[in-house]
Amino acid sequence: MSKTVYLNCRLFDGTKNALTKQAWFEVDNEKGKLTQTGSGKYEGTADQTIDLHNRYVMPGLVDAHTHIFMNALTNKLYYLTEAEVTLQALENLREALKVGVTYIRDCGAAFDVDIKLQKYRDHHPFTGPEIQPSGRPMSMTGGHGDFVEGEHGETTWGYLVDSPEQMRHAVRLAFKEGARNIKVMSTGGVMSATDQIDDTELSLEELQMAVKEAHSKHMTVAAHAEGATGIHNAIVAGVDSIEHGCYIRHDDIDQMKKQGTYLTPTLIAGYTIPKFGQGKLPQYMLDKAEAFLDDFFSNVGEAIKAGVNLAFGTDSGTPFNQFKDAPLELALMVKAGASNFQALRAAGLGSATLLGIDQNYGSLEPGKFADFLVLNNNPLSDVNAVQ
């Protein structure tokens, strides 16, 4: 076994709010996994030794909400081609890895490009994080998700479902294609022109069918949920995570805690639209984002304070929300009320546990993949160190 040992670092392993000083860790080069960690003098033997000169080490970021097919600057959503979205996805994946994102869950991709790329890399590796794919999301006709058309006018993003039986069929199709998570659109959203944030879209019965079918096939369910009633329906239906949660209510926060439902806030997605979109985005997007932003931060802060399970997600690909800016989400979570440790844990074990990959990812422990970042400054003191 070929081994590399990394010496002389201050290690945040992702499991506790503390650093191990004078730390070292050993990596199996063939498997890419940690074999040992420790502090003080390294007594083992290794093929290569790397001195980290007292820098800080932390787990790679696990981003539970991305859209790899989107271009955050052009914001083109209509008449896309499969070649176009594939090239954009590869560029976004490279950009994500450069800023420390080592695993992603994609939450809705035109042409199932996330599924196809993850299958393709088994035989033709490319640069970028590992992908847990969702494929195309579930949307009602005219809802959030019914807006991406192919070059010939066909719908290439959302499965359009308008009954529980149509939902059952769509989830089974996604499973057949290779999805490992099902994304459901339970409310309206900022980017869709046909609805409002608080519109309730997929019905409770449709959401329950999605959960029933997905869970029977060992898949998770992530709910785009911004308006209060749609958030409530998604929680009652038993989804695994609420994505965004802009208008979440106190009673639903309590129910999430009881059920173990995760919240993936994606605060950066709300932050970038009014900050960078003036004169560049449709007015309806600006109006919707500006109207809920303060409530968004306040409500997410209440959920964090209450102790809901917290995941890290960026919604990268949405307007002016570039993959290279993913670490900014940590600072925004802290602004909303998270401690530095809560934000960092969400980006490691929180997201990894939600995605069901915590046996291999999310913390720097023996037996797990050696996905780690080396930083000049202490992220437990200031999460901006990750940027």
WOQUIRA-V940559 format. One record per residue. SS is DSSP state (~ for helix, > for strand, _ for the rest). OMEGA is omega in degrees with one decimal (* if undefined). D_CENTER is the distance of its C-alpha to the mean C-alpha in whole Angstrom. Layout:
# WOQUIRA-V940559
((SS & OMEGA & D_CENTER) (SS & OMEGA & D_CENTER))
This chain:
# WOQUIRA-V940559
((_ & 175.5 & 34) (_ & -176.0 & 33) (> & 170.2 & 32) (> & 175.0 & 30) (> & 177.3 & 31) (> & -173.2 & 29) (> & 165.2 & 31) (> & 176.6 & 32) (> & 171.9 & 28) (> & -165.9 & 27) (> & 165.7 & 24) (_ & -173.5 & 21) (_ & 176.9 & 20) (_ & -176.3 & 17) (_ & -176.1 & 19) (_ & -176.4 & 22) (_ & -177.1 & 22) (_ & 175.4 & 25) (_ & 168.1 & 26) (> & -178.8 & 28) (> & -177.6 & 30) (> & -174.7 & 32) (> & 171.4 & 30) (> & 174.6 & 29) (> & -173.8 & 27) (> & -175.0 & 28) (> & 170.8 & 27) (> & -173.2 & 28) (_ & -178.9 & 28) (_ & -177.0 & 28) (_ & -177.8 & 25) (_ & -176.6 & 23) (> & 175.7 & 23) (> & 177.3 & 24) (> & 179.1 & 28) (> & 168.0 & 29) (> & 178.8 & 28) (> & 177.9 & 31) (> & -176.3 & 32) (_ & -176.0 & 36) (_ & 175.3 & 38) (_ & -175.0 & 36) (_ & -176.0 & 39) (_ & 175.6 & 37) (_ & -178.6 & 38) (_ & 179.1 & 35) (_ & -179.8 & 36) (> & 178.1 & 34) (> & 179.1 & 34) (> & 179.1 & 31) (> & -178.5 & 32) (> & 169.9 & 29) (> & 173.1 & 32) (> & 175.9 & 30) (> & -177.3 & 27) (> & 179.2 & 24) (> & 178.4 & 22) (> & 177.7 & 18) (> & 172.1 & 15) (_ & -178.0 & 13) (> & 174.7 & 10) (> & -175.4 & 7) (> & -173.5 & 4) (> & -179.3 & 2) (> & 175.5 & 2) (> & 172.3 & 5) (_ & -171.0 & 9) (_ & -177.7 & 11) (_ & -172.9 & 14) (_ & 171.2 & 15) (_ & -173.2 & 17) (_ & -177.9 & 16) (_ & 178.4 & 20) (_ & -180.0 & 22) (_ & 178.6 & 19) (_ & -177.6 & 21) (_ & -176.1 & 20) (> & 175.3 & 24) (> & 176.7 & 26) (> & 173.2 & 23) (_ & -179.8 & 24) (~ & 177.2 & 23) (~ & -179.1 & 24) (~ & -176.8 & 22) (~ & 178.5 & 19) (~ & 177.7 & 19) (~ & 178.3 & 20) (~ & 179.7 & 18) (~ & -180.0 & 15) (~ & 178.0 & 17) (~ & 179.7 & 17) (~ & -180.0 & 14) (~ & 177.2 & 13) (~ & -179.0 & 16) (~ & 179.4 & 15) (~ & -178.1 & 12) (~ & -179.2 & 14) (~ & -178.4 & 16) (_ & 170.7 & 14) (_ & 175.8 & 13) (> & -173.6 & 10) (> & 176.3 & 11) (> & 177.4 & 9) (> & 161.3 & 6) (> & 176.6 & 5) (> & -171.9 & 7) (_ & 175.1 & 8) (_ & -175.5 & 11) (_ & 174.7 & 13) (~ & 178.1 & 17) (~ & -177.3 & 19) (~ & -173.4 & 17) (~ & 177.8 & 16) (~ & 177.7 & 13) (~ & -175.2 & 16) (~ & -179.9 & 18) (~ & -179.8 & 17) (~ & 174.9 & 16) (~ & -175.4 & 19) (~ & -174.0 & 21) (_ & 175.8 & 20) (_ & -178.1 & 22) (_ & -177.7 & 25) (_ & -175.9 & 24) (_ & 174.3 & 22) (_ & -176.5 & 20) (_ & 176.5 & 18) (_ & 178.5 & 15) (_ & 167.6 & 12) (> & -175.1 & 12) (> & 163.6 & 10) (> & -170.8 & 10) (_ & 172.7 & 11) (_ & -174.2 & 11) (_ & -177.0 & 14) (_ & -178.5 & 16) (_ & -179.3 & 15) (> & -177.8 & 17) (> & 170.2 & 19) (_ & 175.8 & 23) (_ & -179.7 & 25) (_ & -176.8 & 25) (_ & 179.6 & 22) (_ & -174.7 & 18) (_ & 177.1 & 18) (_ & -179.0 & 21) (_ & -178.9 & 22) (_ & 179.0 & 21) (> & 176.2 & 24) (> & -176.2 & 25) (_ & 179.0 & 28) (_ & 175.6 & 31) (_ & -178.6 & 29) (_ & 176.2 & 27) (> & -176.1 & 24) (_ & 178.9 & 22) (_ & -173.1 & 18) (_ & 160.7 & 18) (> & -179.6 & 21) (> & -175.1 & 23) (_ & -176.7 & 24) (_ & 175.7 & 27) (_ & 176.2 & 28) (~ & -178.9 & 27) (~ & 175.7 & 28) (~ & 176.9 & 27) (~ & 179.2 & 23) (~ & -178.2 & 25) (~ & -177.9 & 26) (~ & 178.5 & 22) (~ & 178.8 & 20) (~ & 176.4 & 23) (~ & 179.4 & 23) (~ & 177.3 & 19) (~ & 179.0 & 20) (~ & -179.7 & 23) (~ & 178.9 & 21) (_ & 176.6 & 18) (_ & 174.5 & 15) (_ & 175.1 & 14) (> & 176.3 & 12) (> & 178.1 & 13) (> & 179.3 & 12) (> & -179.8 & 15) (> & -174.9 & 16) (_ & 178.3 & 18) (> & 170.8 & 19) (_ & -177.1 & 19) (_ & -176.5 & 17) (_ & -170.6 & 18) (_ & -179.2 & 18) (_ & -174.7 & 20) (_ & -170.8 & 24) (_ & -173.7 & 25) (_ & 175.6 & 24) (_ & -178.2 & 23) (_ & -173.0 & 20) (_ & 174.3 & 22) (_ & 174.3 & 23) (> & -171.0 & 23) (_ & 178.3 & 22) (_ & -178.1 & 22) (_ & 176.7 & 24) (~ & -178.8 & 24) (~ & 177.4 & 26) (~ & 178.0 & 24) (~ & 178.1 & 21) (~ & 177.9 & 23) (~ & 178.3 & 23) (~ & -179.9 & 20) (~ & -179.2 & 19) (~ & -177.9 & 22) (~ & -178.1 & 22) (~ & -177.3 & 19) (~ & 177.8 & 19) (~ & -179.2 & 23) (_ & 175.2 & 21) (_ & 173.7 & 19) (_ & 173.4 & 16) (> & 176.4 & 13) (> & 176.6 & 13) (> & -176.6 & 10) (> & 164.4 & 12) (> & -172.8 & 12) (> & -178.0 & 14) (_ & 178.4 & 16) (_ & -171.3 & 20) (~ & -176.5 & 21) (~ & 177.9 & 23) (~ & 174.2 & 20) (~ & -179.8 & 18) (~ & -179.3 & 21) (~ & -178.6 & 21) (~ & 178.3 & 18) (~ & 178.7 & 19) (~ & -179.3 & 22) (~ & 176.6 & 21) (_ & 177.8 & 19) (_ & -178.7 & 15) (_ & -179.4 & 13) (> & 169.7 & 11) (> & 179.1 & 11) (> & -179.8 & 9) (> & 176.9 & 11) (_ & -171.2 & 14) (_ & -175.9 & 16) (_ & -179.4 & 19) (_ & -176.9 & 19) (_ & -176.0 & 22) (~ & -177.8 & 24) (~ & 178.1 & 25) (~ & 172.7 & 21) (~ & 178.6 & 20) (~ & -179.6 & 23) (~ & 176.4 & 22) (~ & 178.8 & 18) (~ & -179.5 & 20) (~ & -175.4 & 23) (~ & -175.0 & 20) (_ & 179.4 & 18) (_ & 179.7 & 15) (> & 170.5 & 12) (> & 174.0 & 11) (> & -168.0 & 7) (_ & -175.2 & 9) (_ & -177.8 & 8) (~ & -177.6 & 12) (~ & -178.8 & 12) (~ & 174.8 & 12) (~ & -176.2 & 15) (~ & -171.2 & 16) (~ & -174.0 & 17) (~ & 177.8 & 18) (~ & -177.2 & 22) (~ & -173.1 & 22) (~ & -171.0 & 22) (_ & -177.1 & 23) (_ & -179.9 & 26) (_ & -177.2 & 28) (_ & -178.1 & 26) (_ & 175.4 & 24) (_ & -176.0 & 26) (~ & -178.7 & 27) (~ & 177.3 & 25) (~ & -179.8 & 22) (~ & -179.0 & 23) (~ & -177.8 & 25) (~ & -177.9 & 22) (~ & -178.5 & 20) (~ & -176.2 & 23) (~ & -173.6 & 24) (~ & -167.9 & 21) (~ & -179.5 & 20) (~ & 177.8 & 22) (~ & 179.8 & 21) (~ & -179.2 & 18) (~ & -178.6 & 18) (~ & -177.2 & 21) (~ & 175.7 & 19) (~ & 177.4 & 16) (~ & 177.6 & 19) (~ & 179.4 & 21) (~ & 178.3 & 18) (~ & -179.7 & 17) (~ & -179.6 & 21) (~ & 175.9 & 21) (_ & 175.5 & 19) (_ & 173.0 & 17) (> & -171.7 & 14) (> & 173.7 & 11) (> & -179.6 & 8) (_ & 176.6 & 6) (_ & -173.8 & 3) (_ & -171.7 & 6) (_ & -177.0 & 7) (> & -175.7 & 8) (_ & 176.3 & 12) (_ & -168.1 & 13) (_ & 176.7 & 16) (_ & -179.9 & 17) (_ & -172.2 & 13) (_ & 180.0 & 13) (~ & -179.6 & 11) (~ & -178.5 & 14) (~ & -175.7 & 13) (_ & -178.0 & 10) (_ & 177.4 & 12) (~ & 178.8 & 13) (~ & 178.3 & 11) (~ & -179.8 & 12) (~ & 179.3 & 16) (~ & 174.9 & 15) (~ & 177.1 & 14) (~ & 176.7 & 17) (~ & -179.5 & 19) (~ & 176.9 & 18) (_ & 177.9 & 19) (_ & 168.8 & 17) (_ & 176.5 & 19) (~ & -179.5 & 18) (~ & 178.6 & 18) (~ & 179.8 & 16) (~ & -179.0 & 13) (~ & 178.7 & 14) (~ & 176.9 & 14) (~ & -177.9 & 10) (~ & 177.8 & 9) (~ & -176.2 & 11) (~ & 179.2 & 13) (~ & 179.4 & 11) (~ & -178.3 & 7) (~ & 179.0 & 10) (~ & 176.3 & 12) (~ & -177.1 & 10) (~ & -180.0 & 9) (_ & -177.2 & 13) (_ & -172.5 & 13) (_ & 173.9 & 15) (_ & -176.9 & 18) (_ & -172.0 & 17) (_ & 170.1 & 14) (_ & 176.6 & 13) (_ & -177.6 & 16) (_ & -179.2 & 19) (_ & 179.1 & 22) (_ & -179.0 & 25) (_ & 179.6 & 24) (_ & 178.9 & 20) (> & -176.8 & 19) (_ & 175.1 & 20) (_ & -174.8 & 17) (> & 177.0 & 18) (> & 175.7 & 18) (> & -173.8 & 22) (> & 176.6 & 22) (_ & -175.5 & 25) (_ & -171.9 & 25) (_ & -178.9 & 23) (_ & 177.3 & 20) (_ & 175.3 & 21) (_ & -177.6 & 24) (_ & -177.1 & 22) (~ & 174.8 & 18) (~ & 176.3 & 19) (~ & -179.2 & 20) (~ & 176.5 & 17) (_ & * & 17))
